[in-house]
Amino acid sequence: MEPVLSRLLWFPVNVLQAVLAALWTAGWITVALAVCAVLRRPGPGLALARRVWAPGILLFGPVRLRVEGRERLDPSRSYFFAANHQSWVDIAALFVALPMPVLFLAKRELARIPFLGRFIENMGMVFVDRADRKESVRTVSQAAERLREGWSILSFPEGTRSPDSRVQRFKTATFAAALEAGVPVVPVALEGPARILPRDGFHVRPGVIHLKIGEPIPTDGRTRDDRAEIARQAQAAVEGLLADLRHPPYG
């Protein structure tokens, strides 16, 4: 637990960071929506998110990003990424780290947030409502279609940010999209975001995010009935990557 005095001293800095992040996000979402409305495709908006918005968010931290495993990916093909979720800053880190544009699976509640909900929808991302079975079926179908179109999709299969940085059980439903589209599932581990921006409030601290991309898990010859097994493999892989980041063999 951080001392109260330290939090008080950091408070004006965090207020400034929050204001800058909000203005930066609203401004670039507006630009991205305008560009996409003119060009009628999401590519330029996602490029702005990857090349401008996300690096700016990390700069406000300031946050350094260290990435391992990019060489395991072919930027010309589609993947279904499965990552652990520690903090809201995960999204900016993943936008920067992955060598291709990605569409996120987003909670349905985000659709109600001004600007953000419209951006998510206009970029072709997919909203997820795990409490509604019919909606879940539609989500899987929509995500599979995006994958077949050549996009990569990123999911946080835990369903929410981890309360203690440990990997929570992966939910299986969205893995059906990877199986239907026949694309590999790629485990991704992030270590450090919870210390930079904890789940319990907005008190940002400078730090380093270590991100490691694992070996793709093939889905060839598998069916959506195998989604529980694929989810189990992905979770085990993420836990292994996270252990490597926390206790590297080289010290």
C-alpha positions in Angstrom: 0.0 0.0 0.0 1.4 3.4 -1.0 1.8 5.9 1.8 -0.9 8.6 2.1 1.7 11.4 1.9 3.1 10.0 -1.3 -0.4 9.9 -2.9 -1.0 13.5 -1.8 2.2 14.6 -3.4 1.3 12.8 -6.6 -2.2 14.1 -6.7 -1.7 17.3 -8.8 0.5 15.4 -11.2 -2.2 12.7 -11.6 -4.9 15.4 -12.2 -2.8 16.9 -14.9 -2.2 13.5 -16.5 -5.9 12.7 -16.4 -6.8 16.0 -18.1 -4.2 15.5 -20.7 -5.2 11.9 -21.4 -8.9 12.9 -21.7 -8.2 15.8 -24.1 -5.8 13.7 -26.1 -8.2 10.8 -26.4 -11.3 13.0 -27.2 -9.2 14.9 -29.8 -7.8 12.0 -31.6 -11.1 10.1 -31.5 -12.7 13.1 -33.2 -10.0 13.2 -35.9 -10.3 9.4 -36.4 -14.0 9.5 -36.8 -13.8 12.4 -39.3 -11.1 10.6 -41.4 -13.1 7.4 -41.4 -16.3 9.2 -42.4 -14.6 10.7 -45.4 -12.6 7.6 -46.5 -15.4 5.1 -45.4 -13.0 2.5 -44.0 -11.5 1.9 -40.5 -7.8 1.5 -41.5 -6.8 5.2 -41.1 -8.5 5.5 -37.8 -6.8 2.4 -36.4 -3.5 3.7 -37.7 -4.0 6.9 -35.8 -4.7 4.9 -32.7 -1.5 2.8 -33.1 0.9 5.5 -34.2 -0.4 8.6 -32.4 -2.9 8.1 -29.6 -1.4 5.0 -27.9 2.2 6.3 -27.9 0.9 9.6 -26.5 -0.9 7.8 -23.6 2.3 5.9 -22.7 4.3 9.2 -22.8 2.0 10.8 -20.3 2.9 8.1 -17.7 5.7 8.1 -18.6 5.7 4.4 -19.5 8.4 2.5 -21.2 7.4 -0.6 -23.2 9.6 -3.6 -23.7 8.4 -6.2 -26.1 9.5 -9.8 -26.8 8.3 -12.3 -29.4 7.3 -10.0 -32.3 9.3 -12.3 -34.6 6.7 -15.1 -34.0 4.1 -13.1 -35.9 3.6 -12.7 -39.7 2.1 -9.2 -40.0 0.4 -10.2 -43.3 -1.9 -12.7 -41.7 -4.8 -12.7 -39.1 -4.5 -13.8 -35.5 -6.8 -14.1 -32.5 -4.8 -12.6 -29.6 -5.6 -13.7 -26.0 -4.0 -11.4 -23.4 -4.1 -11.1 -19.6 -5.7 -7.8 -18.3 -4.2 -5.8 -15.5 -5.0 -2.2 -16.3 -6.6 0.2 -18.7 -3.1 1.1 -19.9 -3.0 -2.5 -21.4 -4.9 -1.2 -24.5 -2.4 1.5 -25.4 0.5 -0.9 -24.8 -1.0 -3.6 -27.1 -1.8 -1.1 -29.8 1.9 -0.1 -29.8 3.4 -3.5 -29.4 1.6 -5.6 -32.0 3.0 -5.3 -35.5 -0.4 -5.1 -37.2 -3.7 -3.2 -36.6 -6.0 -5.1 -34.2 -9.7 -5.0 -33.4 -10.5 -5.3 -29.7 -13.4 -7.3 -28.2 -15.0 -4.6 -26.0 -17.5 -4.8 -23.2 -21.0 -3.7 -24.2 -21.0 -1.1 -21.4 -18.3 0.9 -23.3 -20.9 1.6 -26.0 -22.5 4.1 -23.7 -19.4 6.2 -23.2 -19.5 9.4 -25.4 -17.0 9.4 -28.3 -15.4 6.0 -27.2 -18.5 3.9 -28.0 -18.8 5.5 -31.4 -15.1 5.0 -32.1 -15.3 1.4 -31.2 -18.3 0.8 -33.4 -16.9 2.8 -36.4 -13.6 1.0 -36.3 -15.3 -2.3 -36.8 -14.6 -3.6 -33.3 -16.9 -6.1 -31.6 -19.0 -5.5 -28.5 -19.3 -8.4 -26.0 -22.2 -9.0 -23.7 -21.4 -12.3 -21.9 -24.6 -12.2 -19.8 -26.8 -12.5 -22.9 -26.5 -15.8 -24.7 -28.0 -14.7 -27.9 -25.7 -11.7 -27.9 -22.7 -13.9 -27.3 -23.6 -16.0 -30.4 -23.9 -12.8 -32.5 -20.5 -11.7 -31.1 -18.8 -14.9 -32.1 -20.3 -14.7 -35.6 -19.2 -11.1 -36.0 -15.7 -11.7 -34.7 -15.3 -14.7 -37.0 -16.3 -12.6 -39.9 -13.8 -9.9 -39.1 -11.1 -12.6 -38.9 -12.1 -14.0 -42.3 -11.9 -10.4 -43.7 -8.2 -10.4 -42.8 -8.3 -8.4 -39.5 -6.7 -9.6 -36.3 -8.7 -9.6 -33.1 -7.6 -9.1 -29.5 -9.6 -10.5 -26.5 -9.1 -10.2 -22.8 -10.6 -13.7 -22.0 -10.6 -13.1 -18.2 -13.5 -10.7 -18.9 -12.3 -7.9 -16.6 -9.1 -6.5 -15.1 -7.5 -8.9 -12.6 -7.8 -7.7 -9.0 -4.4 -9.0 -8.0 -2.4 -9.4 -11.3 -2.9 -13.1 -11.3 -4.4 -14.6 -14.4 -8.1 -15.4 -13.8 -9.9 -18.3 -15.5 -10.3 -17.7 -19.3 -13.8 -17.6 -20.5 -14.2 -19.9 -23.5 -17.0 -18.4 -25.7 -15.0 -15.9 -27.8 -12.4 -18.6 -28.8 -15.1 -20.1 -31.0 -14.5 -17.1 -33.4 -10.8 -18.2 -33.9 -12.0 -21.8 -34.5 -14.7 -20.8 -37.0 -12.3 -18.6 -38.9 -9.4 -21.1 -38.7 -6.8 -18.6 -37.4 -4.1 -19.2 -34.8 -4.6 -18.1 -31.2 -1.7 -16.1 -29.9 -1.1 -15.8 -26.1 0.2 -12.5 -24.9 1.4 -11.6 -21.4 1.7 -8.2 -19.9 3.6 -7.5 -16.6 3.7 -4.0 -15.0 0.5 -2.3 -16.0 -1.1 -2.8 -12.5 1.8 -0.9 -10.9 1.5 1.9 -13.3 -2.3 2.4 -13.2 -3.9 0.2 -10.5 -7.5 -1.0 -10.9 -8.7 0.8 -7.7 -8.2 4.4 -8.9 -6.4 6.9 -11.1 -3.0 7.3 -9.5 -0.6 6.8 -12.3 3.1 6.0 -11.6 6.0 6.0 -14.1 7.2 2.5 -14.9 8.0 -0.2 -17.4 5.5 -2.6 -19.1 7.0 -5.9 -20.2 5.0 -7.6 -22.9 5.8 -11.1 -24.3 4.1 -12.7 -27.3 4.0 -16.5 -27.2 3.9 -19.2 -29.9 0.7 -19.2 -31.9 -1.6 -22.1 -31.1 -2.9 -23.7 -34.4 -6.6 -24.2 -34.9 -6.4 -26.2 -38.1 -8.8 -29.2 -38.0 -10.4 -28.1 -34.8 -14.1 -27.1 -34.4 -15.9 -24.7 -32.1 -16.5 -27.7 -29.7 -12.8 -27.5 -28.9 -13.0 -23.9 -27.6 -12.7 -25.0 -24.0 -9.5 -26.9 -24.7 -8.1 -24.0 -26.8 -8.9 -21.6 -24.0 -7.1 -23.8 -21.5 -4.1 -24.0 -23.7 -4.1 -20.2 -24.1 -4.4 -19.6 -20.4 -1.6 -22.0 -19.6 0.6 -20.3 -22.2 -0.1 -16.8 -20.8 0.6 -18.0 -17.3 3.9 -19.4 -18.5 4.9 -16.2 -20.3 4.0 -14.2 -17.2 6.2 -16.4 -15.1 9.1 -15.9 -17.5 8.6 -12.1 -17.2 8.4 -12.1 -13.4 11.3 -14.6 -12.9 13.5 -14.6 -16.0 15.9 -17.5 -16.2 18.8 -15.1 -16.8 18.1 -13.2 -13.6 
